[in-house]
Every structure is written in structure tokens, then in C-alpha cells.
Amino acid sequence: MEPDAAVRLPLVAVHPFRAIARRFAIALLVLLGVVLIVYLDRDGYTDTADGEVSLLDSFYYATVSLSTTGYGDIAPVSDQARLVNVLLITPLRVLFLIVLIGTTLEALTERSRREWRLSRWRRTLDDHTVVVGYGVKGRSAVSTLLANGMSKDEIVVVDPDPTTIADANERGLAAVLGDATRADVLRRAGVPTARQIIVTTGRDDASVLCTLTARQLNPEAEIVAAVRDSDNVGLMRQGGADSVVISSDAVGRILGLATVSPALGQVLEDLIASGEGLEVAERGVTPREEGKTPKQVEDVVLAVVRDETVLPYHSPAIGHLVRGDRLIVVRPSEELPWARRPGSEAEDFGHA
């Protein structure tokens, strides 16, 4: 497989009837243009039937000339008419034929267009998010990113399954077909220039190797990985993962809590579901919140991030909130989770 063949960009859909109507309109304009040219210069043409060229004769000549039929019953006789045929009607004939065989032409130029799109895509690929594995976890991760304001153009999917890649393309995502444990595949996805990398493969050994390879290609990116077995968390962190989620333990704990307390299970399900009920989000401390305790903040604060250290809301080390702190909060899903609180934008701007 050629390197470029592994990169699949989402198609720009054009309705078939719209494409046909556009080509028909172009062909009709070319035909009318030739009719106008011939009719205005009708004295330079001769008709073997009656010697004169009428408007109907102009349509007839334009039709047989553009279709390259050329019966010869109407022909240019003056030097001017013949020059017009060489300089104008012949190029229009070529254009007319190109429009008629547009489908064949598109097939011939598909490779060139694809290479041009890939080249443009690579030039703009920077500071993006790479999602390795587009299964249930990968799809959920992408949905959460999109729900929190990330553009589809900022996401690249990597997966070894062609069907999965096609599904990602249908959702408007660029995707790379291949084994994410290979460095060349991750390079095609732009891992060296990525800002974030999410690893959600179906096997822990593949996730560890993928994380290790991604970290070698990009020492600065934030890598978040999922593993099934808690015994592999240490390997994942040694491989370079910044955050590790144990999927089996997380599901098992939610199932256990839901059994003990159905209400608690509903709340946890609500927090996990994106776009409904409550959302967990991270945001900066606003100027009016500085000097307050987490309990005095309008949002429900779960933790405070200070100097890259996560402190539980009840930690004595927090004391009072200071400039630069970030809050992990619970907020209604109607509010954009990563946005500032309404009314705080002006204060933040003046404080910056």
C-alpha cells in the first residue's frame, strides 16, 4: 500500500442531480454562445439548401459542429468566419466535449485531486488531536471532544479496519488506515505535530506499544490512554502516557455502585453521558472568585488544579483560590463546559 493511500479524507458530497444540472447548464451556454457567434457572422457562411443562414440554421450548425458530426451543408466561406471557427468555435467544441465526458474526466483526474487535497491537509495539520482506535471508546471520545467545541478538522482517526475508517469519513473526520503501533502510520496522522493523543485500541499490548511510539515521535503531546487490565497501568505510564483510564475497573465500579444505590448509578450515568443533564468540566478561576474557598464558588467544585497538582476540594492545601488555579466543576450540560461563567469575560480580560 502506498503511504498516501492510507490517508482517507472525508468526501465533499455533491448531489448527483445538482452535478448533472450544472454540466447541462455549461453545455447549454456553450451551445448558445456558438449560435450567437454564427448568427452575427451569418454573411460569412453558406447553406447548400438556399444559400442563406437563418437563426434556425445557426442552431443546426452549432449542434452538428459541437458534436463533431459536421455534415458540411453549412460551412464558413469568408476568411473572417473561418478565423472565428479556428479561434472561438473550435475551443468551444473542445469545452463542450469535456463537459459531456465530465464523468470520465473526473475519474482520470481523481488521483491528482486527491494528492492536492492531501498536500493541503498536511500543510494545515498542526496542534490537532489524534484518536487511535475508533471503536466504542474512540467514538465516545470524539463525540465528547466535538461537544466541547473542538472542530472536526482538528481530529484525525487512526484504525486498522477499512469499514471503521469509512465510518469516520462519513462523520466528516480525516482518518488514517493502518496499524498504530507503526511509526510510519502515526507520522501520516501527524503525531509529531499533534497537541493531544488518545489511545483506545482493543488490546493493552497494542496500546502500550502505540503509546511508546507516539511518545518517541512527540515528547510534548498530552497522551491519554485506556487499558483493560489495571496491571498494565505502570507499563502505560512508563511508555509515556500522561493519563491512564482503566476501562474494565471503571465499568465494574459503576455497575457495583448502581447495584448498591440505583440513584447513585443514575447520577454517574448522567455525568458520563455527554450533552445531557450534568457535565464535568475544567475552567479557570475568575477574578471575582479569587480569595474564596471552593465551597463559596457558584459551581460545584470537585477539585482544584494548582501548579499541575490536582487537589480534592476538601484539601487543606487549597486554602483560598488564587490566580492561575483551575477548577474541576459540575455544571448543567446546557452551558458550554469549557466556557467561562456568564458575566466573567470582561473581568478576566481586564485582569489579564
N, C-alpha and C positions, 0 to 999 in steps of 0.2 A: 504493500500500500504506500502510495506517495504521501509525504508529510502533509501537503495541503489537503489531500483527500480526507484526512481525519477530522478536519475542522468543518463543522456544519453551522452555517449562519441561518437565522430564521428568514423564510422567504417573504418577499413583499407581494402579498396577494393582489391580483388584478382579476376582476370578474371577466369571464370569457366573453360575454355579450358586449361588455364595455371595450375590450380589446378589438373585437370584430368591428364594432361600430366606429372606433377610431380609425382603423385601417380603411374601412369603406369610405369614411369622410375624406381621408387623404387622397384615395384613388379618385373620388368624385371631383375634388378640387383640381387635381392634375388634368383630368379629362376636360373640365370646363375651361381650364387655362389654355389647353391646346385648341379647343373650339374657338375661343376668343381670338387667339393669335391667327388662326387660319381665316376666320371670317373678316377680320380687319384687313388682312392682306389677300382677300379673295381674288383681286385682279391679277395676282401673280400665279394663280392656279388655273388649271383647265380641267373640264369634265368631258369625257368622251361621249357622254349622252347628249348634252345640249350646249356644251362649251362654257357654261356659267356655273359658279359655285354659290349655292344658297346657304342659309343657316342650317338647313337640314343636311346639306352636303358637307358642311363643316363638321357637324356631329358625326356623320358617317365616316369622313376621312380621319377624324381624331380617334374614333373607335378602332378602325382597322389598322391604323398606324401604330397606336399604343400597344395593341395586341400582337404586333409584328405580322399580321396577316398580309396586308399590302396587295390588294387586287390590281392596282395600277390604273383603275378607271379614272381616278382623280390624282393629279400629280402636279408638283410645283414646276413652273416653266420659267419664271423670271429669276434673275440672279438673286434678287432680294429674298424671294420666297425660299429659294434653295439654301441661302445663307441662314435664314431663320430656322429652317429644318435642321441644319447642322448644329447651330449654337443653342437652340432652345428646345425644339421638339424632340431631338434625339436624347438629350439629358432627361427630359420629362418622361420619355418612353422607358428609360432605364429605371427612373424612380417609380414609375407605375408597376413595372415588373417586380421591383424589390418589395413593394407593398403587397403584391399578390402572393409572393412566395415568402412572406414575413415569417411564417412558422418555421420553414426550412432555414431561413437566415438566422433565426434565434437559436436553433439547435447548433448551427455552426459556430456561433459566437458565444455560446453559453460558457465555454471554458475561459474565454478572455474576460467576460463579465464577472465570472466567479473569482478569477485571480485578482481583478481590480477591486472587488469588494473585500477580499481577504487582505489585500495590501492596505486599504483604507482602515479596515478594522484593526489591524496590527498597529498602525500609527497612533490610533486613539486609545489603545488598550493600556491603561495605566491606573494605578490606585484603585483597582477593582477587587471583587470578591470571587474566589474560585470555590465551587462546591463540588467535591469529589464524591461521586455516588448519588444517583438521582432516584433512589428508592423511596420508601415511605418517609424515612427520616430526612433525606435530601429535599424532597418536595416540600415537606413541612417547614424546613429551614428556609427555603426560598420564599415560600408564602409569607413567613414572618418578616423576612427582610423587605419584601415588597410592601407589606402592610405598614412597615415603619418608615416608608418614604424612599427606599432605595429604588433606583431606576433599573429596568430590565437590561439596559445597556451596560450596567456596572456588574453584571453577574455572568460568569462563564461556568458551564456544567461540564464535568468530565465523567464518562461512564463507558464501560466496555460493550454495552448492549445497544445495537443499532436501533431497536424499537424504542428504547428509553431515550436515546438521542433524538429520534424523530418526535417523540412526545415533548421533549424540551423545546425543540424548534417550533412546534405548533403553539407553544405558550409564549413565543416571542423571545426565547433565550438562545444565545450563542452556545454551541456545545462542541466538545472535542471527543471523538470516538477513540478509545484506546485504554490500555492498562495504566492506571495512575501510579503504579509503582515504578514505572519507567521515566527517567528524567526527560527524555525527548518529548513524551506526551505532555508532561507538566509544563515544559517550555512552550509548547504550542498553545496551552491555555493561558500563558502569560504569568505563570507563577513568579518568575524573577521580579516582576514589577507590581505584583498584587499587594493589596493592603491587608486582606484577610483571606484565610484559607479554612474551609470547613471540610472535615474528613468524615464521611459517613459510609464507608464501604461495608459490605456484608460480612467480612471476616476480620478478626482482630489482627492476624499476622499481616494481612494486606494493609490495614490501617497504620500499623506501626511502621512498615517499610515506606508507605506513602508519606507519612509524616516526616520520617528521617530524610527522605529525598527532597521533599518540599523545603525543609529547613536548610538543607545544604544549598539549594537554589536561591533561597531568600532568607537571610538571617534576621531580617527586621519584621517580617509579616507576623500578624497575630494568627496563631493556629489553634482552632478549636476542633477537637476530635471526639468521636463516640466509640466506645468499646462495649462489648457484651459482658466480658469477664473482668471483675474487679482486680484480679491478679495481674492484668496487663496494664494497669494504670501507671505503674512505675516505669515500664518499658516505653509507654507512650510519652511520658514526661521526659525521659532520657533522650527520646528521639527528637524532642523539640516542641512538643505541644504545650501551649500556654494554659489551656483549659481542657479538662477531660471529663466527659459525661458518661457515666455507666448506665447504659440503656436498660439492661435487664434489672439491675438493682432499683432503678428509678421506677420502672413499671411495677415491680414487685412491691415496693413500698406504697405506691399509690393504691394498689389492689388491697393491701393489708389495711391501710388506713380507711379505705372506703368500706371495708367489711366491719371494722370496729365502729366507725362513725359514718353512716351514709351522707350526712350533711357535710362533713369534712371532705369526703370524696367529691361531692358536687362542687365545693369551693375550689379544690385543687384542679378539677377538670375545667372549671371556669378560667382559672389562671393560665392553664396550659393552652386552651383554645384561643386562637388569635382572632381579634375583631369582635369579640362578644364579651359582655359583662365587664369583668375586671382585667386589667393588664399590669404586668410588672414592667417597670421602665427605669431607666437611669437618666438623671438630669443634673445640671449644675445648681449649686446654691445661689439664690438670688440675693442682691444686696440687702433687701428688707428681712431676709432670713438669717443673715449673719448675726452672731451673738445669741441666737436662740438654741434651745435644745431640740433634738429630733422630735420629741413629743409635742413641741409647740408649732411645728410646721403644719401647714394646711393639709398636705398629702400624708398618707400613712407611710411612714418611713420604716423600711426593713433593715437597712444597713447604710453606713457612711463609708465612702471610698476616700481615703486621705493618704497622700504620698504612696499611691499604688497598693495600699493595705486596706482590706475590707474589714470594717469594724461593725459588729452587730449593734443594732440601735440602742441596746441597753449597756454597751461597753462603757466603763468609767473613763476610758482613754479618750472618748469623744469630747467630753466636757461641753463646750459650746461650738456651734458651727462657725467655720472661718472661711474666708475667701479661698477658692480653689477646691473646696470639698465637693464631692459629687454624691448624690443621694440615690439609693435604690428604693423606689416607691411603688405603691399600688395605687392605680388611678383608673377611672372609668375608661372603657375602650373607646367611647365617643371622642375623647381627647387624643390627639396625636401623641403617642407615648414618649417620643424623644423631644417634644417641643417644650419650651419654657411655659411657665404658668401664665395665663392671660393677665396682662397688665404689667408684666415684669420686663418686657423687652426694652422699654425706654430706660428703666432703671439700670439694666445690665449694660446698655450702650453707654450711658453716662458714667458708669463705674469703670469701664474698661480702660 
